[in-house]
Amino acid sequence: MAEMDTKRQNTWKKNTLSRMYGPVVEQGIRIKRTSHELQDLYKYLDITADIIKKRLEWIGYPVRTDHGGVVKKIFESKQGGIRRMGRP
């Protein structure tokens, strides 16, 4: 995954958890929770690993299918032809 995608996912994750758990109210003052507090409240914070895991699970789908579906045909196909050298 690209580094920028990982940063965006982590930002999305933190914003979502902040909305889920909300701020802390002390003496009538709303204080935004820190990343460590959110991590304590929600133990499993690695969304990037989840996405990679789901992609790997999906790659196994065409291998496991028995029928001759489009996805399996594309997955098992070999590219034919010869490309000439140089600019097309």
C-alpha positions in Angstrom: 0.0 0.0 0.0 1.1 3.5 -0.7 2.3 5.5 2.3 -0.3 8.3 1.6 -3.1 5.7 1.7 -1.9 4.4 5.0 -1.8 8.0 6.4 -5.4 8.6 5.1 -6.6 5.4 6.7 -5.1 6.2 10.0 -6.6 9.7 10.0 -10.0 8.2 9.1 -9.7 5.6 11.8 -8.8 8.3 14.5 -11.6 10.6 13.4 -14.1 7.7 13.4 -13.1 6.5 16.9 -13.2 10.1 18.2 -16.8 10.3 17.0 -17.7 7.0 18.4 -16.3 7.6 21.9 -16.8 11.3 22.0 -14.8 13.9 24.0 -14.2 13.8 27.7 -16.2 16.4 29.7 -14.4 17.6 32.8 -15.9 20.5 34.8 -18.1 21.5 31.8 -15.1 21.7 29.4 -15.0 19.3 26.5 -11.5 17.8 25.9 -10.7 15.8 22.8 -9.3 12.3 23.5 -5.7 11.5 22.6 -4.6 8.7 20.4 -3.4 6.7 23.4 -6.8 7.1 25.1 -8.6 5.9 22.0 -6.2 3.0 21.7 -7.0 2.0 25.3 -10.7 2.1 24.6 -10.5 0.2 21.3 -7.7 -2.4 21.4 -7.5 -3.3 17.7 -6.5 -0.2 15.8 -4.5 -1.6 12.8 -6.9 -0.9 9.9 -4.1 -1.3 7.3 -3.5 -4.9 8.3 -7.2 -5.5 8.0 -7.3 -4.2 4.5 -4.3 -6.2 3.4 -5.8 -9.3 5.0 -9.1 -8.8 3.1 -7.2 -8.4 -0.2 -5.3 -11.6 0.3 -8.5 -13.4 1.1 -10.0 -12.1 -2.1 -7.0 -13.3 -4.1 -7.8 -16.8 -2.9 -11.3 -16.7 -4.2 -10.5 -17.3 -7.9 -8.2 -20.1 -7.0 -10.9 -21.9 -4.9 -13.7 -21.6 -7.5 -14.5 -24.6 -9.6 -16.7 -23.1 -12.2 -15.3 -21.3 -15.2 -16.3 -17.8 -14.2 -14.9 -14.6 -15.7 -12.7 -13.8 -12.6 -11.1 -17.3 -12.8 -10.5 -17.0 -16.5 -8.8 -13.6 -16.1 -6.8 -14.9 -13.1 -5.4 -17.9 -15.0 -5.0 -16.2 -18.4 -1.6 -15.7 -20.0 -0.9 -12.6 -22.0 -0.1 -13.4 -25.6 1.6 -11.5 -28.3 4.9 -9.8 -28.7 5.4 -6.1 -28.1 7.8 -4.3 -30.3 10.7 -2.4 -28.7 10.6 1.3 -28.6 7.8 3.9 -28.4 4.4 2.7 -29.7 
